[in-house]
């Protein structure tokens, strides 16, 4: 949540996209910690499944938001006739 807020407040699409990428990576870290906690016996099977499902859903939402603010690239120039012969 903090990465998303920081990226949004910077006011530039490219930076927001970058911070959303960081947030998505953080969601993956959370999933790894859920696996660790389960392996260590700290979670019931039900807790493990619920937390894993929620973390996957959050990652999907972040991925969708990332796609919606993906930096726009300027259209590429067509190749000149000489460069097409290469």
C-alpha positions in Angstrom: 0.0 0.0 0.0 2.8 2.4 0.8 4.6 1.8 -2.5 1.3 2.5 -4.4 0.7 5.7 -2.4 4.3 6.9 -2.9 4.3 6.2 -6.7 0.9 7.9 -7.1 2.0 11.0 -5.2 5.0 11.5 -7.5 2.6 12.5 -10.2 4.2 10.9 -13.2 2.9 7.9 -15.0 6.3 6.2 -15.4 7.1 6.5 -11.7 3.7 5.3 -10.7 4.2 2.3 -12.9 7.6 1.6 -11.4 6.2 1.8 -7.8 3.3 -0.5 -8.8 6.0 -3.0 -10.0 7.6 -2.8 -6.6 4.3 -3.3 -4.9 3.7 -6.4 -7.0 7.1 -7.7 -6.0 6.1 -7.1 -2.3 3.0 -9.1 -2.9 5.2 -12.0 -4.0 7.3 -11.6 -0.9 4.1 -11.8 1.2 3.2 -15.1 -0.5 6.6 -16.5 0.3 6.1 -15.6 3.9 2.7 -17.2 3.9 4.4 -20.4 2.7 7.1 -20.1 5.3 4.6 -19.6 8.1 2.6 -22.6 6.9 5.7 -24.8 6.8 6.7 -23.6 10.3 3.3 -24.7 11.6 2.1 -21.2 12.4 -1.0 -21.4 10.2 -3.9 -23.8 10.0 -4.6 -25.1 6.5 -7.7 -22.9 6.3 -5.6 -19.8 7.3 -3.0 -20.7 4.8 -5.5 -21.1 1.9 -7.3 -17.9 2.8 -4.2 -15.8 3.1 -2.8 -17.2 -0.1 -6.0 -16.5 -2.0 -6.1 -13.0 -0.7 -2.5 -12.3 -1.6 -3.0 -13.6 -5.1 -6.1 -11.4 -5.6 -4.1 -8.4 -4.4 -1.4 -9.2 -6.9 -4.0 -9.5 -9.7 -5.4 -6.1 -8.8 -1.9 -4.5 -8.8 -1.1 -6.1 -12.1 -4.3 -4.7 -13.7 -3.5 -1.3 -12.3 0.0 -1.5 -13.7 -1.4 -2.4 -17.2 -3.7 0.6 -17.0 -0.9 3.1 -16.3 1.7 1.5 -18.5 4.0 4.1 -19.9 3.0 5.1 -23.4 5.7 4.7 -26.0 5.8 7.1 -28.9 5.0 5.5 -32.2 8.1 4.2 -34.0 9.2 5.7 -37.3 8.9 3.4 -40.2 12.2 2.0 -41.5 13.7 3.9 -44.4 14.0 2.0 -47.7 17.7 1.7 -47.3 17.6 0.3 -43.8 15.1 -2.3 -44.8 17.6 -3.8 -47.2 20.0 -4.7 -44.3 
